[in-house]
Amino acid sequence: MLEAAFWGFVGGASLLIGAVVGLVAPFSQRVIGLIMGFGAGVLISAVAFELAREAFDRSGAGAVTLGMAAGALAFFAGDWWIDHRGGDGRKRSGGQQAGAAGMALVLGALLDGIPESAAIGISLLEGEGVGIAVVAAVFLSNFPEALGAAVGLRKAGRPPGYILRLWGAVTIASTLAAAIGFVALDGAADSTIAFIQAFAAGAILVMLADTMMPEAFEEGGSVVGLVTTAGFVLAFLLSTLE
């Protein structure tokens, strides 16, 4: 459990790092878009090779199909609820969070981060060590998300202390999610683990389409496609080292 919590913290720590960078040395909108595009490519690779593929190998197409559908619908419903309670645009870097409710921002950040961190805990269940590609994907995708959100929150008038507390809380939640994912599923049937892996994959894919990729292309321009491909290839190569 402690190992799962540690790796969950490693993956989630980039949220706090990204927030700090966004506050003290904010990048241009174009650079933020390019970083988000790279992170999206990393996550797409992790979803394909570390979550969906492993879920299929564990329990076949049924678990993958049901799990991904459930994860996608759960994220969509949660995201819709949060958006209609003041969390719309919570990860945008242009300051759209001006009227956002604080709790909606926190819930939105948790909704985005928990499936990724739980996937880290699940990767330890094989007993062969953590899935480095999963940790790298979570770390590299969390950084631009938090950076963009911190820049936007600062433009919206939120004080630095509030922003750091927000992402600090999400980092702690990510740590706990990885530990819980490991403990709760230790000894579970392959079909159950596969369903949870696919659930996380579906939720992450909807998050990518809904939050990361639209801003990446809007701010980074057409070259984002190349950067996203680079992120995908890097994560794929990492997965082959395991």
N, C-alpha and C positions, 0 to 999 in steps of 0.2 A: 504493500500500500504506500509506504514512504517513497519507494522508487517511482511509483506512478505519480504521486503528488509532486515529486521533484521535477519530473519531466513535464508535467502539466504547468508547473511554475516557469520552467524554461520557455515553453511555448507561449505562455501568457505574458511573460515579462516584457516582450517586445511591445505590448500595448502601452505599458508605462514608459518605455524608452521612446516610442513613437510620439507619445503625448509631450514628453519633455523636449524632444527635438522640435516639435511643432511650435512650442512656446518660446524657446530660446533662439532657434535658428530656422524660422519657417522657410520652407522651399517655395519656389514659384508654383503656380497652379499647374503649369505644364510638367514640371518635374514630379509633382505629386501624382498626376495622372499616369505618368510613365511607371512610377513605382507601384501604383495600384494595379496597372496592367501586368507587371512582372509577378506580383503576388497572386493575381488571379490565375495566371498560367501555372504557378506552383500548386495552387489548390486544386485546379482541374486535374492535374496529374495525380495528386494524392487521392482524389476521389476515385479516379479510374483504376489505379493500380494498387492502392493500399486499402481501400474501403470496398468498392463495388466488386472488384476481382476477388478479393479475399472472402467476401461474403458469398460469392458464387461458388468458390472452391469449397467452402464449408458446407453449404446447404442447397446449392442449386438455384435455378432461376426464380422459383417461387418466392423464396425469402428475399431475394434482391428486389424483385418487382414490388412486392407488398411493402417492404421496408422503405424503399425510395419513395414510393407514392405516399406513404404515411408521413415520412419526414418532410417531403415537399409541401404537403397540405398543412401540416402542423406549423411549419415556418411561415407559410403564406398567411394562415389565419392569425398567428401571433403578430406578424408584422403589420397586417391590416389593423388589428386592434390597437397596437402601439401608435401607428401613424395617425389614427383618429383620436388619439388622446395626447397629442402634442409632440410625438417623437418623429414626425415626418422630416426627412432630410438630416437625421441625426449624424450621419457619417459624411455629410457633404463638407467641403472645405471652403465654400464661398460665404458662409455666415448665415445659412438658412435656418439655423437653430435659434434664431432670435426669440421666437415665441414658444419654444419647446418647453414642456414641463420637465422638471428635473427627474422625476420618477420614470417618465416615459423614456428618457435618455438612458437611464440605468437599465431598465428592462430590455430596451432595444439592444444595448451592448451585450447583455447576458444572452439574449436570444441568438445573437450572432456567434458568440464565443463558446458557449457551453457544448454544442455538438462537436466542435473541433477538438476541445480538450478531452471530452469523453472518448473520442476516437484514439487519443494518445494512451489512455488507460487500457482500452481494449487491446491495443497492439502488444501489450505486455503479457496477455493471457497465454500466448504460445509457450512462454517460458524460455524464449531465445533472446531476450533483451528487447528494448524499445524499438519501435519502427522509426529509424532515424529520418526517413523521408517524410513521415507524418509530422514529427516534431519540427523539421525544417519548414515544411509547408505551412504549419500553423504560425511559426515564428515569422516567416517572411511575409505572410499575408496579414498578420496582425499589425505589423509596423506601419504600413501605409494607411490602414484603416484608422488607427489611432492618431496618426500624424494629421491626416485630412480632417478628422473630426475635431482635433484640438485646435487646428487653425480656424475652422469654422466657428467653434464655440468661442474662441477669443474674439473673432470679428463680431460675434453676436453679443459681446459684452460680458461674457462669463469670466469671473476672476480666475487667475491661475490655480489658486488653492482648490477651487471647486472642480476644475478640470482634472487635476492630479488625483484628488480623492475619488472621482468617478472612475478613472482608469485603474487606480490602485484597488478599488473594490472589485472591479471586473477581473483583475489579475488574480486576486484571492479566490474568487469564484471559479476561475479556470483551473486553479490548482486543486480545489476541492472536487471539481467535476471529473478530473482525471483519476483522482483517488477513488471516488465513488464508482466510476465506470469500471475500475479494476475489481473492487471489492464485491460490488453487486453482481457481477457476472462471472466471478471465479467459480468454476465448477458447473456453470450453466450449460445447457444443451447447445450443440452447434447451431441448431436452427434459431435459437434465441439470440446468440451472439451475432449470427449472420444478419438477423433482422435489425439489430441495433446498429451494426456497421452500415447497413444500407440506409437505415433511418438517418444517420448522421450525414451520409453521402447526399441524400435527397435534400436535406435541410441546407447543406452547404451550397449545393448547386443553385437553389432558389436565391440564397443570399448573394451569390456571385452575380446572377442575372439582374437582381433587383437593386443592389447597392454598389458593388465594386466596379463592374464592367461598364455600366453607363457613364459614370464619372470619368473612368479611365479614358474612354474614347472621346468624351466631350472635352476634357482638358488636355489630354496628351496628343490628340490628333491621330492621323492614319498610321503613324509609325508604331502605335501601341500594339498593333497586331503582331509585329515582329518581336517586340519586347515580351508579349504574352507567350509567344512560341518559345523564346529563350527560357522563360521561367518554367514552362512545361518540360522542356528538354532537361534542364538542370535537375528538377525533381525526379524525373524518370531515371536519370543516371544514378541519382542517390538511391533510388529503390532497388537498382540492380546490384548495389554493393552489399545488401543485407543477406 
